[in-house]
Amino acid sequence: MVSPRLGCLVLALVLWTVSAVAAVDARVDRTTVDEMQSLQLTLRITGTNDADTLDLAPLEKDFEVQGTSTQSQMRMINGEITAWVDYLVTLRPKRTGTLTIPALDVGGDRSQAITVQVRPVAPELRRQIDRLVYFEVTTDADTVYVQGQLLYTRRLYYTSGVQIYGDLPGAPEVADAVVLPLGETTQNTTMLNDTRYGVLEQRYAIFPEHSGALTIPGFSVASSVRLADGRRGIRVAADDKTITVLPIPAIWPKDVPWLPASALSLSEDWDPDMTNVNAGTSMRRAVQVTVTGNRGSAVPPLITTVDDRLIRQYPEAPVMEDDTRGDRVVGHRQQVESLVPTWGGQVALPGVAVTWWDTASNQVRVNRLPARQLTIAGAPPPTAESPSDNVTPTPADVAPEEAPATVTTPLPTNALRWSGIAVLVLVLAGGVAVLLKRRRPNASTQHEARWLSALRSALKARDGHAVREALLHAVMQRQACGRTRALSLLAEDPDWLRLTAALNNRLAPEATAWTSEIDDAAKRLAARQRIRRRISPGTAPALPPLYPHPGS
């Protein structure tokens, strides 16, 4: 009698021997089919009964995989073991002509390629089918400006007796373009040529990133129709569609970020809404841009200038959103900042301007917010003839009165003792506070970590708008200044100019999606902004220039 352990050992040896001589063979149930028929591919691996994972991705170029299954068997006849695994794959051709089922990797072995002939159906039958179910693909224009909105619509028309297998195709994958779905798939009915059709409609907004030719790839879905001789399976297909993408017009201002749209509105809110405020009162200003026919991220940073001698400016991170529920994209950008007057006087708050390209009339347009006059109650700012060069007065300072005579009264012994203890406690408390302050990261360090993280994320995502925004906020934080001052400082920097030029060049048809020059310029700018500027105690809050001259 064979022991259980010996039996398991023999079985393992048998299975190892079977798998060691495994081979793969491919065959189809027919090599000639018409375009409405399916065929079955069988992949047999002999010498094993273990089913491995099968990669069918190479088949998807010319065939639709409609189903898969596996069968495994092992036989022993006269002491000879035979084992195999069959992979059964049902395929439907995507087009007519000579198609090749490519060689596939199965269990470490490779099958042979198989050629299949796919015949078109008879012309009369094709016309009959095309009257029963078909796709219609349209765009709102044959040309579109680079980074502008192209509306792409596809509709599936079908009559009674038509069945659609599976879901409709998803959003088109367009190279060098951003694609956003508009709303949900809708369903309705219509009458065409005395025939009632059901209609499934999908809408998308496409934003090309380069000028030149833009190709929207075709697609197909599996279906079946009921004909006089019975039900037949078919594929309903739509061809590729090519659109011309126009470059930035020559009349567009060279130093202004490109913004195409069909409409744009600009507004602002103040909290509190007043024109007379006291020094030290915080005000919140929110500027909103709504752009029809583009995304919120396409709107450039808004320039809001203030007199930094009288008002401190504290901007927040912009909020950008897209509304895709309607028949086109409506982008929103909101920019919020807090304004704190530091001195009294009259302040003119300049307006805000946004330049954009009207795609409906092909014109350069500028939307503006009017300037605002502000009266600040409080002490005026110090003049250059201030009597003290070491002390910076503030609105809270008052003129010192004549100092009263000092009267010295001897303290009792107990009072001296307790006074000494109090001084000692204060000194110890001060020392502990200094140590805690050194161990706790200050707000400046935390802010630096935030913009460095934002810059890294923007470079990784290759988002040009976010890269510029992170570097601009870095300069504003380091130099304690507003956007206008930060932009004027950056305008002197060759790396900023190089970065801007490289990002603009991405709009050209021959440009690549991203260049190392963008990464290098951004990293050099960020490295310089991490150098801390120190302010001597008692000096005015003015900071040294961002790029000092050699020897200064």
C-alpha positions, 0 to 999 in steps of 0.5 A: 500500500502506498503511503499518503506522503509518497502519493502526494510526492508522486502527484507533485512529480507528475504535475511538475513533469506535465508543466515542464513540457507545456506548450501553447497553440492558437486556433479559430473556429473560422478564418473568414467572417463578415463584419457582423459576425463574431469568431471564437479564438481558442488558446490551448496550453498542453502539459499543464492544468493551471490557468494563468492570467491572460493579457488580451490587450493586443487584441483590442486594436482590431477586435472587440473582446466579447467574452472569455472562459477557461476549461482545464482537463487532465487524463491518464491513459496506460500510465501516460498523463495528458493535461491541457487548459483551453482559453476561449475568447469570443471576438468581434472584428472592428473593421473589414479587410485582412486582420491579424490576431497577434501572438499572445503570451500565455504562461511564459510561452507565445502563441502563433499569429492568425490571419482572418478575412473580414468581409463587408456586408452587401451594400443594400443590407448596409444601407438598411442597417444604417437607416435603423441605427447610426451615429452623428458627430458634430462640432460647433465650429471647424476652427478653434483658437488654441486653449479655446473651447470646442463643443463636441457632440455625438448622438446615437439614433436608433429605431425600434428593434435595435439593441445596444450592448454595454454602455456608450463610449466614454469621453474621447481621449484627444492628444494635447487637449483637455476634455470636459464632459458637459452634463449627463447623457440625455435621451429623447425621441425625434421624427426623421423621414417619417421614422421615429428615432430614439436619440442618446446624446453626449456633449463635451468641451475640448480645449486644445493645447497647441495650434495646428491640426487636432484629431478627435478619434472615432469610436464604435459600440456593439449592437444588434438589429432585427431584420427580415431574416432574423436578428444580426449583431453589428458594430455602429461606428463613427469616424475620426474628426479633424479640426484646425486649431488657430494660433494666438492672433498677431494683434494680441498684446505680447506681454499679456497672458492669452485668454480666449472666451465667448464672454467675460464678467468682472466684479468685486465685493467689499466687507465692510463696504465703506469709503471711510475707515480708521487705521488698523481696520481690516477690510476684505476685498473679493474680486471675481471673474466669470468666463464663458467658454473657458476654464477658471484656471485659464484666467490669469492672476489679477493685479490689485495694486495699493499704496504699500506706504499706507496699506498692508496687503494680505492675499489669499490663495485664489479659488478656481472652479468650472461649471459644466452643467450647461451647454458650455463650460463657465469658469470662475476665479475668485481672488480675495485679499485683506487690506489693513490701513496703517496710516491716515490719509487719502488713498486711491485704490486703482481699478482691476483690468482683465484682457481677453480675446472675444472669440465671437467677434475676434477682438481684443477686449478689456474689462475693468473695475473702477478705481476707489477713493478711500479716506483713512482716519489716523496719524499721517505716515512719517516724513523723511525729516522725521527727528528719529532715524532709529524709531519708526512711529506708528499711528498709536504713538502720541507726542510725549509730555514733560516727564514728571519728577521721579520720587524715590522712596526706600522699600522695606526689607521684606519688599526688597526680598519679594521684589528680588524673587519677582525679578528672578521669576520674570527672568526664568519665564522669559528664558523659557519663552525664548526657548519655546519660541526657538523650538516652535516653527514661526508663521514665515517658516510654515508659509514657506513650506506651503508655497514650496509644496505648492510649487512641487505639486505644480511642477509635477502636474506640469501646470504653468498657471500654478507654477507662476502663482506659487513663485509670485506668492513666494516673492510677495511673502519674502518681500512683504509686498503686493502683486504689483511690486512682486511682478515688477521685481520678477520682471527684472529676473532673467529666470522669470523671463525665461520661464514665461517665454517657455510656458508661452512657447507651449502654445506653438504647434511644434512645441513639446508638452513640457521642457526642462527649461521650465523646471530649471528656471522655476527651481532657480527662482525658488532657491533664491526666494528661500534666502531669508532677509533680515531687518535690523531692530529699529529700522523702517519696514522697507526691505532691500531690493530682491536683486541687489547690485554687486557690491551693495 
